[in-house]
Amino acid sequence: MASEREYRIVIEFCVWCDYSPEALSLSQFLLNYFGTEIKELLLIPTKGGKFEVTVNGRLLHSKLDTGEFPDTDRLLRTMNEMETL
C-alpha cells in the first residue's frame, strides 16, 4: 500500500504590507490541490515585508529573497518532488 504524502505548511506574511489576500489565496489553492495530504496549514501574520512558505520544515519561498510572491506551478512541482514524512 502506497503511503499518503503529508504536508505541514507554514505561510508567514506581512500584515502591514497587506499580504493577507495573497496568503489566503495561496492557502485555498494548496487546500484545493492537496486536500487531506495537508496535515497542518499555519498562517502567521508578521511584519517586515515577509511572505515565506515553509513545507515540512524546508523554506521553499521567501519574498525577501526573490522580491516576488511564489509561483504556484513551481511551488507545486517542488512539493510533489519532496520526500515527505
C-alpha positions in Angstrom: 0.0 0.0 0.0 1.4 3.4 -1.0 1.8 5.9 1.8 -0.1 9.1 1.5 2.1 12.2 1.4 1.9 14.5 4.4 2.5 18.2 4.3 2.9 20.7 7.1 2.8 24.1 5.6 3.6 27.5 7.2 2.9 30.7 5.4 4.3 33.8 7.1 3.0 37.1 5.7 3.4 40.8 6.3 0.1 42.2 7.6 1.4 45.8 7.4 2.2 45.2 3.7 -1.4 43.9 3.1 -0.2 40.5 2.0 -3.2 38.8 3.7 -5.1 38.3 0.4 -2.1 36.5 -1.2 -1.7 34.3 1.9 -5.4 33.4 1.9 -5.4 32.8 -1.8 -2.3 30.5 -1.7 -3.8 28.6 1.3 -7.0 28.0 -0.5 -5.2 26.9 -3.7 -3.0 24.4 -1.7 -6.0 23.0 0.2 -7.9 22.5 -3.1 -4.9 20.8 -4.7 -3.5 18.6 -1.9 -6.7 18.2 0.2 -6.2 15.8 3.1 -2.5 15.4 2.4 -2.1 18.7 4.2 -1.9 17.7 7.9 -1.3 21.2 9.1 -1.6 24.7 7.5 -0.5 27.6 9.6 -0.8 31.2 8.7 1.4 33.5 10.7 0.8 37.2 10.4 4.0 39.2 10.8 5.7 42.3 9.5 8.9 43.4 7.8 7.8 42.5 4.2 7.8 38.8 4.8 6.0 36.3 2.6 7.6 33.0 3.3 6.4 29.5 2.5 7.8 26.6 4.6 6.8 23.0 3.9 7.9 20.2 6.3 10.5 22.5 7.8 12.0 23.4 4.5 11.8 27.0 3.3 10.5 26.8 -0.3 9.9 30.5 -1.0 10.9 33.9 0.5 9.7 37.1 -1.0 12.5 38.8 1.0 15.0 36.9 -1.2 13.2 36.9 -4.5 11.2 40.2 -4.4 8.2 38.2 -5.7 5.3 36.2 -4.5 5.6 32.4 -5.1 4.9 31.0 -8.5 2.3 28.3 -7.8 3.4 26.0 -10.6 7.0 26.0 -9.3 5.8 25.5 -5.7 3.6 22.5 -6.7 6.5 20.9 -8.6 8.8 21.3 -5.6 6.2 19.9 -3.2 5.3 17.0 -5.4 9.0 16.1 -5.6 9.6 16.3 -1.9 10.3 13.4 0.3 7.6 13.7 2.9 7.4 12.4 6.5 
